[in-house]
């Protein structure tokens, strides 16, 4: 079994990244950020894919604090 980039251990404890609060969808990242809200789970899934691609390309994630 291979492991994800940046993981030393092959023991994985993963849970669903997506959650819904008051009909708005969010996802969590490996860095423990919660991103959202999105209007649907499908929108959150699409944004997660974009986030992962950006991070894999060496991008730096900056969360808006305003």
C-alpha positions in Angstrom: 0.0 0.0 0.0 1.4 3.4 -0.9 0.8 6.5 1.1 0.0 10.1 0.3 2.8 12.6 -0.4 3.9 14.0 2.9 2.7 11.1 5.0 5.2 8.9 6.8 2.8 6.4 8.3 0.8 4.0 6.3 -1.9 4.0 9.0 -4.7 6.2 7.7 -7.6 7.5 9.7 -9.7 9.5 7.3 -13.3 10.7 7.6 -15.6 12.4 5.3 -14.3 15.9 4.4 -17.7 17.3 3.7 -20.3 18.5 6.1 -23.5 20.6 6.0 -24.6 23.3 8.4 -27.9 25.2 7.9 -28.1 24.0 4.3 -24.6 25.2 3.5 -21.7 22.9 2.6 -18.1 23.0 3.8 -15.0 20.8 3.5 -12.0 20.3 5.6 -8.4 20.1 4.5 -5.4 18.1 5.7 -4.2 21.4 7.2 -7.4 21.4 9.3 -8.9 24.4 7.6 -12.7 24.5 7.0 -13.6 26.0 3.7 -17.0 27.2 2.5 -19.9 27.8 2.5 -21.0 26.3 -0.8 -24.6 26.0 -1.9 -24.3 22.2 -2.6 -22.2 19.2 -1.8 -21.3 19.0 -5.5 -20.0 22.6 -5.4 -17.9 21.8 -2.3 -16.5 18.7 -4.0 -15.6 20.8 -7.1 -13.8 23.4 -5.0 -12.0 20.7 -3.1 -10.6 19.3 -6.3 -9.4 22.8 -7.3 -7.9 23.2 -3.9 -6.0 19.9 -4.1 -4.7 20.7 -7.6 -3.5 24.1 -6.5 -1.7 22.6 -3.4 -0.1 19.8 -5.5 1.2 22.5 -7.9 3.1 24.1 -5.0 0.5 26.7 -4.2 0.2 28.4 -0.9 -3.2 28.6 0.6 -4.1 31.9 2.3 -7.4 32.0 4.1 -9.3 35.2 4.0 -9.6 36.6 7.5 -11.9 39.6 6.7 
